[in-house]
Amino acid sequence: YSLAVSDDGKDIAIGAIGSDFTGLNNGKVYLYRYNFDSENPLFELQQELYSPKGQQNEYFGYSLDFSKNKLAIMSTNGDNIAEMTFDSNLTQFDNSATAFRDRVVDNGQVYIFENYNDTWIYAEKMRYLRDTSKALFPSVKIVDNHIIVGQPGSMFTNSLGLDTNVGFVVDFRAQKN
């Protein structure tokens, strides 16, 4: 499991990557809010979050982090599908029935949820093309508009075809996804 506490200490997120509620090992995140109004103040379950993709073995909730009204949730096995466009989407083939897609399997996702009127809603997905399946303990950190993915121990195949143990840090601040 993973755990994150909001900046103000009012919210706690707990990732349960082995949850099978929406698919085998799809994962989910439990959100608890501190109830100041009760006679016995405590954290109460506020909401459960599920992966927008709902893929099996996605491990949604592997790593979590809060920043202000945002919650970053990493899944280590989510697939990325990039759709190819030509000349700013002006050229169409067979009345747009054919699409060219590149599927990168099990490389992971970072989903951003935002708190709106005390409800966490899905805002966007950050795509990265580094394979997290071979990383040792990948993690996500969010600070203001910086969303940082650390992938220590990731394997990289160099120009000689040899696997090299390296680490990657991806900062989405400068990238548009």
N, C-alpha and C positions, 0 to 999 in steps of 0.2 A: 504494500500500500504506500501511498504518498500523503503528505500533509502540508498545508499552507495556512498561514494566519494572515488576515487582512491587516493593512497598515494601522487601522484604528483599534484592532483587537476584537471587533464585534462579530466578525465572520471567520469561520473555519471551513476549509475544504479538505475532504478526505477522498483520495482516489482509490477505487477498488478495481484494479485492472482485470481480475479474474471473474468479474460479474458476467453471468450468462443471460441476463434479463432480455437483451435484444439480439443475442447471438453468442455463440461459444467464445468465451474470453474477450468479448467486445469491450467490457469495462464500463464503469460509470463513476460519477463524482457526487458525493454527498455534501450538501452545503448546510452548515449549522449557523444559526444566528443567536447571539446572546440576548436573552429576554430580560430586560431591565425592569419591566412592569410587573412581573409576577412576585408573589410573596416570597418565593424561593427562587431567586435569579439563577438561571442556568442556560446552557446552550441547548437549543431545540432545533430539530430538523426543519429546515426551511424549504429545501428544494433538492431534487435529484436531477443531475445533468447527464445526458447520453450523447454519444458521438453523433454528429449530424450525418455521417456516412453510414454508420451501422455495420461496419465490416466485421466478419468473424476474425478473432485473434488480433484485433487492432490494439488492445491494451490501452484504451482510452483512460487517461488519468495517471499515466506512468509518472509524470512530473507536473507540479502545479506551482503557480505563483500569482500573488495579488499585486496590483499597483493601483492605488486610488479606486476607481470604479471598474477596473478591468481585472479579469481572471484569465491567465494563460494556462491552457491544458494541453499537455503533450500526449500523443499516442505514438508508440514506437513502431507499429507495423501498419500504419495507414498507407494506402496506395495513393500515388499522385498520378493524375491523368492530365497531360498537357495537350490541348487541342491546337493544331497547327492552323494558322491563318496565312493567307497570301495577300499581298498588296493591300493591307488594311481592310481585309474582308470584302474587297470589291469583286474579286473573281469567285464565282460559284460553280461547282460541278454538279451536274445532273439535278438542277433545281434544289440544291443544298441537301440532297439525300445522302451524299457521301461526305464523311468527315475523316480527317486524318488525325489520329491520336497516338500519343506516346505514353505508354503506361509504365511507370516505375513502381515496381511491386515492393511492398513492405519497407519503405524507406522512412515512414513517419510523417506526422503532421503536427502543427501547433494550431489549436483553435483558440480564438479570443472570444470571451463572453463579457458582456457589459451589464452592470447593475442599473436597471431602469425601474424606478418606483418600487424598490425592494424585490425585484424579480430579475434573475440573471437570464439574459437572452443572448443567443448566438449572434455574433457580430461579423466575424470573418475568419478565414483560414489562411495560415501562412504556409507556403510551400517551400520546401528546400530539397535539393537533389542529393544530399549526402545520405548515405545508407546508415540509419541508426541501428539496424539489426546486428551489426558487428561492433558497435560502440560499447564501451564499458560504462554503464551507468549514465546514459545521456540525461540531460536536464534542461529545464527552461527557466529563464529569469526575465521578469518584466519590470522595467523602471521607466516610468513616464511613457515616452513613445519608443523606447528601445526594447525590443524583444530579442533576447539572446538565447541561442541554443548551443549548449556545450556538448561535444561528443568526444570525450577522451577515449583514446585507444582505438579509434576508427581505423580500419584497414584501408589502404590506398594502393592501387596497383600502379607502379611507376612505369616509365617509358620502356624499361627492360622487361616488363611483364612480371616483376617481382612484387609480392605483397609487402608493404611497409606499414609498420604500426605508427600512426600519426594521430593527432587530435585536430578537431575543427571547432571553431567558434563562428557562428553565423549571427550577425546583427542585422535585423530587418529594417532598421531605421533608414538605411540608404537604398533599400530595395523595394520595388513596387511589385506586389504579387497579385 
